[in-house]
Amino acid sequence: MDLIGWVIFILALLISVMLHETGHFVLAKRFGMKVTRYFVGFGPTIWSTWRGETEYGIKALPFGGFVKIIGMHSLDDVDDPEDEARSFRSHPAWQRILVLCAGSAMHFLLALLLVFGLALGVGIANDNTQVGTLSSCLPVSLKAYDNGSCAGSQVASPAKLAGLRLGDVVTAFDGRPVTNFTQLTDMIRPQPPGTMATITVRRGGKLVNLHATLGTIKGLGSYLGMAPSGVVFQVPSPLGAVEYSGTTFGQVLVGSGQAVAALPSGLHDLFNKKERSKTAGGQVTSVVGAAQATGTELASNAGWQYKVSFVLLLIASLNIFVGAFNMLPLLPLDGGHIAAIVYERIRAWFARLRGRPDPGLVNMAKLVPVSFSLFLIVALFSVVLVLADIINPVNLTGG
């Protein structure tokens, strides 16, 4: 299963990269730019064929792909002077920016389609509200709660005192409908200590109102003392699937930004077995870690819905991260080239105000040291993440 996980993940990664390049390719062709090569992989060419002015092919190392558009910047030579008018750099700024944005747009579109398809095809995972576990006591501390310990407690849990039973399905809290356990928890936690709450449950086909005096655990909040029997997958309406896709996209985007921002200060957590899965920086993983997690999840005893959900959400999250990272205004990323184009236009605008000619393209030769430095930094972080995933794998499955 580990091997299957690797194959699935690498195949998904390769498809994602080629979709990225396809975005550049399609818009460049649409705007009349000359695209000379579209290849899957790197290294020696295994097979290629010409269609018109473009060579399509496959290379030996299946770790990505590339599209060659002539005249990308000031350092890119154009072999035939007659082709200069069709070079990337000769086109209007707005067309060049759209071509550069198309790669990340494909990542984002793929992620949204995967999450949307997951919601309608498999369902959205929600903790149900059927009582699967009843605590026999009110834990004396947050540590005791985390350990599931009743040591030192002389007080029965509010759920037990209220008469909750295994198999009861909670339908409402103080008259407010409840559809999943997370929602129920969010209602309970903020309540003042000692609050008297009405818990409505479905028992034997009938609705029963139970009355519980909520306990409190320092550092946690108010406490009832029950856990759900498991997770259910609910298929939403198409509109609900759209909402879920948008919410998931936003959560992954924000979470990715927070994790990357925390990575420099959390590098030591990558190699700390106790801390890696607890900090945002420590949870950042490489392609190796993501592939390992895919294999681990496929080999687990979880149901097919869990496995499909995990793999699709992982691939969607990867695409959102790559798409967003690629838009950072740093060379050699697409976002860096966009920043250079915006700078060119601002500089040209100021030149017109002063009655001077357009200064033209940014001199990329001056930016090569910046591009190289960024490449080294990214490469260094990538190597560190791979080593951490080999030595101290992060638990992405939550199992």
C-alpha positions in Angstrom: 0.0 0.0 0.0 2.9 2.3 0.6 4.1 1.8 -3.0 0.5 2.4 -4.2 0.4 5.6 -2.1 3.6 6.8 -3.7 2.4 6.0 -7.2 -0.9 7.8 -6.7 0.7 10.8 -5.2 3.4 11.1 -7.8 0.9 10.7 -10.6 -1.3 13.3 -9.1 1.7 15.6 -8.7 2.7 15.1 -12.3 -0.9 15.8 -13.5 -1.0 19.0 -11.4 2.3 20.2 -12.8 1.3 19.5 -16.4 -2.1 21.3 -15.8 0.0 24.3 -14.6 2.0 24.2 -17.8 -1.1 23.7 -19.9 -2.5 26.9 -18.4 0.5 28.9 -19.7 0.4 27.0 -23.0 -3.2 27.6 -23.9 -3.2 31.3 -23.1 0.1 31.9 -24.8 -1.2 30.2 -28.0 -4.5 32.2 -27.6 -2.6 35.5 -27.6 -0.4 34.5 -30.6 2.8 33.9 -28.7 5.1 31.3 -30.2 5.3 28.2 -28.1 8.1 25.8 -29.3 8.0 23.0 -26.7 5.6 21.3 -24.4 7.2 18.4 -22.5 6.3 16.0 -19.7 9.3 15.4 -17.4 12.9 16.5 -17.5 16.2 15.0 -18.7 16.8 13.0 -21.8 14.0 12.9 -24.4 12.2 9.5 -24.7 9.7 10.5 -27.4 8.7 13.6 -29.2 6.6 14.8 -32.2 6.0 18.1 -33.9 2.6 19.5 -34.4 2.9 22.8 -36.3 5.5 24.9 -34.6 5.4 23.1 -31.3 7.4 20.0 -30.2 5.4 17.7 -27.8 7.3 15.1 -25.9 8.1 12.9 -22.9 11.4 13.0 -21.0 13.0 10.3 -18.8 12.4 11.8 -15.4 8.7 12.2 -14.6 9.1 14.9 -12.0 7.4 17.8 -13.7 7.2 19.4 -17.1 7.8 22.6 -18.9 6.5 24.9 -21.7 8.9 27.0 -23.8 7.6 30.4 -24.9 10.1 32.3 -26.9 11.4 35.7 -25.6 10.3 35.4 -22.0 12.6 38.2 -20.8 15.5 40.5 -21.8 18.0 37.7 -21.6 16.1 35.2 -23.7 17.5 35.1 -27.3 15.1 34.7 -30.2 16.7 32.7 -33.0 14.7 34.2 -35.8 14.3 38.0 -35.7 11.0 37.7 -37.5 9.6 35.8 -34.5 10.3 38.8 -32.1 6.8 40.1 -32.7 5.4 36.8 -31.4 7.7 36.7 -28.4 6.4 36.8 -24.8 8.1 40.1 -24.1 6.6 41.9 -27.2 3.0 41.4 -26.1 1.0 43.8 -23.9 1.6 43.7 -20.2 -2.0 42.5 -19.5 -1.6 39.5 -21.8 1.8 38.6 -20.3 0.3 38.8 -16.7 -2.6 36.6 -17.7 -0.3 34.0 -19.2 1.8 34.0 -16.0 -1.3 33.7 -13.8 -2.8 30.9 -15.8 -0.5 28.3 -14.1 -1.7 29.0 -10.6 -5.3 29.4 -11.9 -5.1 25.8 -13.1 -4.0 24.7 -9.6 -6.8 26.5 -7.9 -9.4 25.3 -10.4 -8.2 21.7 -10.0 -8.4 22.0 -6.2 -11.9 23.4 -6.3 -13.1 20.7 -8.6 -11.6 18.0 -6.5 -13.3 19.3 -3.3 -16.6 19.9 -5.1 -16.5 16.4 -6.6 -15.6 14.9 -3.2 -18.5 16.6 -1.5 -21.0 15.4 -4.1 -19.5 12.0 -4.8 -18.3 10.9 -1.3 -19.8 13.4 1.1 -18.6 15.8 3.7 -17.2 14.2 6.9 -19.1 15.2 10.0 -19.0 13.9 13.5 -22.4 12.6 14.2 -24.3 13.3 17.4 -25.0 9.8 18.4 -23.6 9.1 21.9 -20.9 6.5 21.5 -19.0 7.1 24.7 -20.1 8.5 28.1 -17.6 9.7 30.6 -18.1 8.4 34.1 -16.6 11.5 35.8 -15.8 15.2 35.6 -12.1 15.3 35.0 -10.2 17.3 37.6 -7.8 18.9 35.0 -7.2 19.4 31.4 -4.4 16.9 31.6 -6.8 14.3 33.1 -9.3 15.1 30.3 -6.6 14.6 27.6 -5.7 11.3 29.2 -9.3 10.2 29.7 -8.5 9.7 33.4 -10.9 9.9 36.3 -8.2 9.8 39.0 -8.9 12.2 41.8 -12.4 13.0 40.6 -15.4 12.5 42.9 -18.0 14.0 40.7 -20.0 12.1 38.0 -20.0 13.6 34.6 -22.9 16.0 33.7 -23.9 13.6 30.9 -24.2 10.7 33.3 -26.1 12.7 35.9 -28.5 13.9 33.2 -29.4 10.4 32.1 -27.8 10.3 28.7 -27.5 6.8 27.3 -25.3 5.1 24.7 -27.1 5.3 21.4 -29.0 8.5 22.1 -28.9 10.9 19.2 -28.6 14.6 20.4 -30.9 16.7 18.2 -30.8 20.1 20.1 -29.0 22.0 22.8 -31.3 24.4 24.7 -33.7 24.4 21.8 -31.1 25.1 19.2 -30.9 22.3 16.5 -27.6 20.3 16.4 -26.5 18.5 13.3 -22.9 17.4 14.2 -20.7 17.0 17.3 -18.4 19.9 16.5 -21.5 22.2 16.5 -22.6 20.8 19.8 -19.2 21.3 21.3 -19.1 24.9 20.1 -22.4 25.5 21.9 -21.2 23.9 25.2 -17.7 25.3 25.6 -18.6 29.0 26.0 -21.3 28.4 28.6 -20.7 29.7 32.2 -19.8 27.1 34.7 -22.9 25.5 36.3 -25.2 26.3 33.5 -28.4 24.3 33.4 -28.9 23.1 29.8 -31.6 21.1 28.1 -30.3 18.3 25.9 -32.9 17.0 23.5 -32.2 13.4 22.3 -33.9 10.9 20.0 -34.3 7.7 21.9 -36.3 4.7 20.6 -37.9 6.9 18.0 -39.1 9.5 20.5 -37.7 12.9 21.4 -36.7 13.1 25.1 -35.6 16.3 27.0 -32.8 15.8 29.5 -31.5 18.4 31.9 -27.8 18.7 32.6 -25.8 21.0 34.8 -22.6 21.6 32.8 -19.3 21.1 34.5 -16.1 23.0 33.8 -12.5 22.1 33.1 -9.9 24.8 33.5 -8.3 25.6 30.2 -11.1 23.9 28.2 -14.5 25.4 29.1 -17.8 23.9 30.0 -18.1 20.2 29.8 -20.9 17.6 29.2 -19.0 14.3 29.1 -19.9 12.5 25.9 -18.3 11.6 22.6 -19.8 10.6 19.2 -20.0 7.1 17.9 -18.1 8.0 14.8 -18.0 10.1 11.6 -20.7 10.2 9.0 -20.3 11.3 5.4 -23.2 13.5 4.3 -23.8 14.5 0.6 -24.8 18.1 0.4 -26.8 19.9 -2.3 -24.8 21.3 -5.2 -25.0 24.7 -3.6 -23.8 23.3 -0.3 -20.9 21.6 -2.2 -20.0 25.0 -3.7 -20.0 26.5 -0.3 -17.9 23.7 1.1 -15.4 24.1 -1.7 -15.0 27.8 -1.1 -14.7 27.3 2.7 -12.1 24.5 2.3 -10.1 26.6 -0.2 -10.0 29.6 2.2 -9.1 27.4 5.2 -6.2 25.7 3.3 -5.0 29.0 1.9 -4.8 30.6 5.4 -3.4 27.5 7.0 -0.7 27.2 4.4 0.3 30.8 4.9 0.5 30.4 8.7 2.5 27.2 8.4 5.0 28.6 6.0 5.4 31.8 8.1 6.0 29.6 11.2 8.5 27.3 9.4 11.7 29.3 10.0 11.1 29.6 13.7 9.9 26.0 13.9 12.7 24.3 12.1 13.8 22.6 15.3 10.3 21.1 15.7 10.8 19.2 12.4 13.2 16.8 14.2 11.4 16.7 17.5 9.2 13.6 17.8 7.0 15.2 20.5 6.5 18.6 19.0 6.4 18.1 15.2 2.7 17.4 14.9 1.8 20.1 17.5 3.1 23.2 15.8 2.2 24.9 12.5 5.8 25.0 11.3 6.4 21.4 12.3 3.5 20.2 10.3 4.9 21.5 7.0 5.9 18.5 4.9 7.7 17.7 1.7 6.6 15.6 -1.3 8.1 12.6 0.5 6.0 13.2 3.6 2.8 13.6 1.6 3.5 10.4 -0.4 4.2 8.5 2.8 1.0 9.8 4.4 -1.0 8.7 1.3 0.5 5.2 1.6 -0.2 5.1 5.4 -3.8 6.1 5.0 -4.4 3.6 2.2 -3.0 0.8 4.4 -5.1 1.8 7.4 -8.3 0.0 8.5 -10.4 3.1 7.7 -13.3 2.8 5.3 -13.1 3.7 1.7 -14.8 7.1 2.3 -12.0 8.1 4.7 -9.3 7.0 2.3 -10.8 8.8 -0.7 -11.5 11.9 1.3 -8.0 12.0 2.7 -6.2 11.5 -0.7 -8.4 14.0 -2.5 -8.1 16.7 0.2 -4.4 16.2 0.3 -4.0 16.6 -3.4 -6.3 19.7 -3.3 -4.4 21.2 -0.5 -1.1 20.6 -2.4 -2.5 22.4 -5.4 -3.7 25.4 -3.4 -0.3 25.7 -1.7 1.7 25.4 -4.9 -0.6 27.8 -6.7 -0.4 30.4 -3.9 3.4 30.0 -3.4 3.9 30.4 -7.2 2.3 33.8 -7.0 4.6 35.3 -4.5 6.4 38.3 -6.0 9.8 36.6 -5.9 11.9 35.5 -8.8 12.1 32.9 -10.4 8.4 32.3 -9.5 5.6 33.4 -11.8 4.7 36.0 -9.2 8.2 37.5 -9.5 7.9 37.9 -13.3 4.5 39.5 -12.7 6.1 41.9 -10.3 8.8 42.8 -12.9 6.1 43.5 -15.5 4.1 45.7 -13.1 7.4 47.5 -12.3 8.0 48.0 -16.0 4.6 49.6 -16.5 4.9 51.9 -13.5 8.4 53.0 -14.7 7.0 53.6 -18.2 4.1 55.7 -16.7 6.6 57.9 -14.8 8.7 58.2 -17.9 5.7 59.5 -19.9 4.9 62.1 -17.2 8.4 63.4 -17.6 8.2 63.4 -21.4 10.8 60.6 -21.6 10.8 57.4 -23.8 9.7 54.1 -22.3 12.7 52.5 -20.5 11.5 49.1 -21.8 12.1 45.7 -20.3 13.6 45.1 -16.9 17.2 44.1 -17.1 17.0 40.6 -15.9 20.8 40.3 -15.7 20.6 42.5 -12.6 18.0 40.2 -11.0 19.8 36.9 -11.6 21.6 37.0 -8.2 18.3 37.5 -6.5 16.7 34.6 -8.4 19.7 32.4 -7.7 19.6 33.3 -4.0 15.9 32.5 -3.7 16.4 29.2 -5.5 19.1 28.2 -3.0 16.9 29.1 -0.1 14.0 27.1 -1.4 16.3 24.2 -2.3 17.7 24.2 1.3 14.3 24.2 2.9 13.2 21.4 0.6 16.2 19.3 1.5 15.6 19.9 5.3 11.9 18.9 4.9 12.8 15.7 3.0 15.3 14.8 5.7 12.7 15.5 8.5 10.1 13.4 6.7 12.6 10.5 6.5 13.9 10.8 10.1 10.8 12.1 11.9 7.7 11.7 9.8 4.8 14.0 10.6 1.3 12.4 11.2 -1.0 13.9 8.6 -3.7 11.2 8.9 -4.7 12.1 12.5 -4.9 8.4 13.3 
